[in-house]
Amino acid sequence: MINLKEIIRKLESSVYREVESGLQLTQGENFLVLLRAYRESENSDDFIRHELGISRNSFYALKSRLHDKIERALSGNVTASSEELIDMLDRIPEMCYGQPVEIAQTFLLSIERELLSHDMHGELQVVYSALKKIHLYSDKYYHYSKLYNQQVAFALSLEKADELLGLFNRSLGQYLFHPTHEARQQLVFIRSGISDHLRLNPSRRIELRKLLIEIQERLFCNDAPDDEIPDLIKKLQDILQELPASVSKKHFEIAAAYLAFEYFIRTRQYRLAARNYSLLSNLDESICLYSHLAVTPLFFISRIVQLQHEGQISELVNCGTSEPFVRTGDVFGASCAGIALAMHDFYRKEYKSAARRLNSLINSSVFTEALHLEIDLKISLAVIYYKLQEMDLAISIVKKLYRKLRAMDDDNYLHVLRICKLLEKQFLSKNKLSVLQKDVYLIFRLKNTGKFAVLRHLIQEFDTLFT
């Protein structure tokens, strides 16, 4: 039980005057009587209560609220800014070694409450470590040791959740290159792992990471985005709004905006997508560096879809050509960025430069488990060769790809066989398309959806060729 009288008696004069002045300004008469009685007299609680003329319950509530006011005076507004919070944490040794136990405990408990409300578990380790020290010779030592150990366990769990989120995004990039059952099961396994960590250590910070995984699994791994995704994105945004401002929070907000953008693109809500696009469009160079939070390199492809639909492809033409920052070994990020840069050259009619970029990607890629990527790169290159009037090269690429897909006998890519045949005929002949060929293209568009959709960045070009 906290001894309020001892706390008030041991307050430094400057802190006492601050509390007293605050009560005078707010006309807290009963608070003032209690504060001064505890500071200046030896009267019992019953005597003070009778002087105030209040019941026992009211007196207990009065003491509790006065204690809260003293806590605020000791700790300040720790939520005002991260700098002030750091200052409070820096003051902990001073309070532990320079103040009575009652004052130090009040100071530490006030910080504890604020940190708990914001899930700031790393900082809580510092607070509980200090509480252990000041209660070394009391039974409370074991209570705070337990709380300290819980925070250490949570810190490890949060680090593991971060690791699982990163592994999920790396595996998701591989899955998007080649959506196999085995790759899908790996994603399910990782999602199950982070769910276990959330059950063991419930926290908004771990829940954030779980939501990023769950949203992406529903968004990218099914035949079509499901109806629960908007609610999950809203939940993600609500949690972020509750957390205090920090650099880490800003990064998660970008990931949330990106996933909202992808959802609206894939559900063809382009006006809603435009709102999130404005938050992301200035991150050309750094968007790939968020790939541990989400498969953000895919933004390069989805941006082309958005600009094509809005009739603003000139924005892509006019933007800079600086190479995006890509982490070493991030094949998915490098491939998405490379395709985007090639399309930038394509729309500027710098076809030779575009061909060089794609050839460089093709020569550096291993396609044994990246069929989806191979389709995107090689058909894009064939279309560029068509623009360069290099018909033999263009036809050779689509023929080889067609034969490979036929040999694989994969029903998921029948629509790609159709577009290969259409392209071959287009490259061979300059005659107008037949009604049958137009119908085949419409079938391709209808089937080119979900996780097996390909060549999203070339749809506008195909519409020009085949309609």
N, C-alpha and C positions, 0 to 999 in steps of 0.2 A: 504494500500500500504506500503510495507517495505521500510524504509528510509535507503538506503545503506550508505549514507554519515554519518549518525548518528551511524550506526553500526561500521563503520571503525574507526571513531573518538573515540569510547568508547571501542575499543578492547584493551585488556591488551597488554603491550609491547611485552611479550614473544610470544603471538599469532600473533601479527602483524609481528614480525620479521620472524616467521615461514612461514607465507603467502608470505612475500616479498622474502625470500630465495628460496621458491619453484618456484616463478615466474622467478627469476633470473636464476635458473637452467634450466628451460624449455624455456628460452628466450622469455617470454611473455611480449614483450615491451609495447604494448598497455595496458595490464593489470597493469603493473607497473606504467605507467603514471597516470592511473585513480586512482589506490590505493594511490599513493603518493599525488595526487591532493586533494583527499577527506580527507586525513589525515592532510595535512600540509597547505592547502590554502583555501581561501574563494571564489575561482572562481566558476562561474555558470556552469551548465551543457553545455550550448551552447558554452561558451568560451572553455571548455575542449574539446568538440567535434570538434570545428574548429582547435584547436591545433593538434588533432589527424588526422584531414582530413578525417573523415568518415561520413556517412549518419546518419539520426536519427534512422533508423531501426538497423543499425550496432551498434550504440552506446547503444541502448536498449539491444541488444543481449550481448554486452560486459559487461554491468552492471549485467545482469542475470547470466552470466557464472562466473563473479568474485564473486558474492554472493554465488554461489555453492561451489567455492573453499574455501571461508571463512567458510561455514557450515562444510565442511570436516575437516578443521583445528580445529574447535571447538569441533566436536563430535568424530573425529578419524574414523577409519574404523570399524563401529559397526557390520559389518557382519563377521569380522575376526574370532571371536570365541564367544561362549556363555559367557565366563568369561568377555571378554571385553564389551560385551553388558550390562551385569549386572553392570559393573563398570560405564558405561554411565548413567544407570538408578539411580545408587547410587549418582551420581553427581548432580541430578536434584535439591534437596533442596539447595545445595551450589550455583548453578546458579541462582535460584529464589531469594535467600536472599542476595547474595553477588555480583550480577552483574546488570547492567542497564537492563531495560525491553527489549530493542532492542537485546542485546546480549543473554539474556535468551531465548527470543522467537526464535531467529535464531538457537540456540542449540536444543531447543525442536522440532522445525519443521523439523530439519535434522533427528532427531531420529524417528519422526513420519513417515517420508517417508520410511525409512528403515523397520520399523515395519509393515507398511501397505503392503509393497511388499512381506513380509513373513507371512502375516496373523497372526501376534503375538498380538492378541486382548487383552489378559490379561495385557500385558505390556503397550498397548496403553491407558488403563484406567489410568495408572500412569501419562503418558504424558499429557493427556487431563485434568486431575485433576490439574496438575501444570499450564497448560495454563489458566485454569479458574482463578486460584489464581492471576496470574500476570496481568490479564485483569479484575479484580474485578470491577474497576471503569470505564470500557468502554463498548461499545455495543458488543464488541467481546466476552464478558463474556457469553452471551446467545448462541452465535454460538458454543463455546467450551463446554458449558453445554449440548447442543444438541448432539454433537459428543460423549461426555462422556456417556450420557444416551444410545446412540446407542451401545457403547461397552459393557455396562452392560447388555443390552438386548441380545447382541450376546453371551456373556459369559453364560448367562442362556440358550440360545438356543443350544450352543455347549454342555453344560452339559446334556441337554435333549436328544440331539443326541447320546451322549455316553450311556445314560440310555436306549434309544430305541435299540441301537446296542446290548447291553448286553441282553435285554429282547428277542430280535430276536434270538440270539444264544441259549439262554436257551430254547425258544420255538422250535427252529429248532432241538435241541437235542431230545426233546420230540416227535417231528414229525418223526424223523428218527427211533425212537423206535416203532412208530405206526402211519403210514401215513394215517390219516383220513381227510375227507373234512373239518371238524371243525378246526383241527390243521392247515390245509393249509390256511384257511381264517384268522386265527390269524396272520400268517406270512404276509399275504397281507395287513392286517390292520396296522401292525407295519411299513412295507415298505412305505405305504401311509403317515404315520405320519412323518417319517424322510424326505420325499420329501417335505412336507409342510414347515418344518423348513428350508430346503435349499432355498426354494422360498422366505421366509421371510428374511433370512440372508445369502445371497450368500457368500460362503467361501470355499476355498479348503479343509479346515479341516472338515467341515460338509460334503462336497462332498466325502471325503475319506470314511467316515462312511456309506454314502448312497451306494457307490460302493461296499463295503464289503457285505452289505445286498443284493444288486441286483445280484452280482456274485453268492453268495451262493444259493439264491433262484432259479436261473437258473441252477445251477450245481447239486443241491441235490433234488430239488422238482419236476423235470420233468422226463419223461420216458427216456430221453437222454439229455446230455449237448447240448445246442444250439450253433449255429455258431458265435453268437455275444460275447461269453464269452472271447475269446482271445483279442478282441478289448477293452473290459471292463478292463481286467487285465492289458493291455498295458497302458490304461488311468490311472489306479491306480498307476502303477509304474512311469509314467511320473510326476504325481502330487507329489509323494514322492521325486522324483529327484529334483524338483523345491524347495522343502522346505529345510530350513537350518538344519544342523545336530543337533540332540537332542536324548535323551533317548527314548522319545515317538515315534519318527520317526523310530528308530531301531525296535521297537515292531511291528509297522505297516508293515515294510519291511518283517519281519518274517511271518506275516499273509498273505501278498501278495505272498511270495514264497510258502507258504503252499497251497494256492488256485490254484496257477499255477501247483503245483505237483499233486493235486487232479484232475485237469482238464486233464492233460496228462495221468494219470492212467486210468481215466474213458473213455478216447478216445483211449486207448491202444497205446499211443505214449511213450513207455517206455524209449527210449533213451533221449527224452526231459525231461521226469520226473526225470531221473537220475541227471540232472544238479541241480534241486531244492532240490532233496533228499540230496545232499551233504551239503546243507545249513542247513538242518533240523535234520540230523542224530545225531548231538551232543547235541540235546535238549531233550533227553529221559526223564530226570527227570522233566524238567520245561515246556514241550510242553502243558500240560493241563492248565497251568496258563495263557495261551493266549486265553482261551475259551470265554472271553468277546469280543474279536475281531473276532473270527471265531471258527467253531467247530473243533478246532485243535486236540482234543483227537482221532478223527477218523484217524489221521495220523498213529496210532499204527496198525490199520487194513490195511490201504492202503500200509504201508511199507512192510507188509508180502506179499501182492500181487506183489509189485515191486521186492522183493528179490526172490520170487518164479519164476517169469518170467525170471529174469536175471540169474537164477541158482546159486544164492548166498545166499541161506537160511542158510548156515553155518555162515554168518555174524550175524544172529539172535541168533544162538546157542552160538557164542563166545562172544556176548556182555554181559554186566553186568546184574545183576538181581535186581538192586536197585528199590525200589518202587517209582513210579513217584509221584510228588507233585500234589495233587488233592484238590481243594477247598471243604470245608465242604458243604455237601448237593448236590454236583455235581454228580448225579447218572450216567449221560451219561459219564462223564470223568472217573469215577471209573469203570464203566462197560467195556469201551474200553481198559483201562489200565489193568483190570483184565483178559480180554480175551487175550491180548497180552502177559502177563506174563504166562498164562496157555499154550499158544502156544510155548513160549520159553521153558517151561518144556517139552512140547510134543515133540519138535524136539530134545531135549536132551535125550529123552526116559525116562524121569522122570514122568511116567504116573500117579503115585499116587499123586505126588505133584500137577500136573495139575488138577486132579480130585478134590482135596481138594479146590483149588482156585475157580473152577467153582461152586462147591457145596456151597461154602461160598457166592458167588454172587447170586446164585439162592435162597438161604435161606433168603438173605437180600433184595431181590427185590420183588416188587408188580407188577404182570403182567396184571392187569386188563386193563391197557392202554399202554401196552408195548409188544404187540404180537411179533413184529420184534425181540426185544431183547430176548424174551423167546425162539424163534426158534433158534437163534444163540447160546444161552447158552446150551440149552438142547440137541440139535443135536451134538454140540461139545463134551458135556459130554458123550453122547452115543458112539461116535467114540473112545473116550479115554477108556471107559469101554471095548469096543471091543478089543483095544490093550492090555488091562489087562486080556483078556479072561473071563471077567465077562459078559457072554452072556445074562444071565437072566436080569441083570440090564439094559444092552444096549437095549435089545428088549422091555422091559417094558417102557423105556423112549420114544422110537419112536412110540410105539403103542398108548400111552396116548396122545402124541402130535397129532398123526394122527386123533384120535377120536375127539379131541377138534377142530381141523381145519375143519373136516367134519361137525361137529355140527354147526359151525359158518357159513358155506356155503359162504365163501368169495372167489370169483373168482380170486382175486389178488394173492392168495397163492396156486393155483392148482399145481404149480411147486414144492412146498414144500411137497404136498401130494405124488407126484411122488418119490421124494428123500427119503421120509419116508418109502415107500413100498420097494424101492430098498435096503435100508439099512437093513430093517427087513429080507429080503430074504438073503442078504449077511451074516447077523449075524447067521441065521439059518442053512445055508448050505455053505460048502467049495467047492462046485462044481464050474466049470467054468461058467461064465456068458453066458446066451443065447444071440442070436442076438437081440431078442426082448428087453431084459433088457438093452443091450447097446444102442439100439435106444431110449428107455425111458430116459436114462441118457443124451443122446444128446439133447433130447427135453427139459430136465431140464436146460441144459446149455444155450440153445437158449432163454428160457423164463426167466432165472434168470438175468434180466437186469433192469436198471433204479432204481426208488425209492423203488421197491419191491425186489430188489436183496438181497439174504441172503448168509451167510456162505462164504463170499469172502476169508476168511483166511484158508478155508479148501479145496479150489478147487484143489490144487495139490494132496492132499490126495485122493479126489474123483476120479481124473483122474487115479490114480494108481489102485484104487479099481474097477472102472467100464469101463476101456478101455483096 
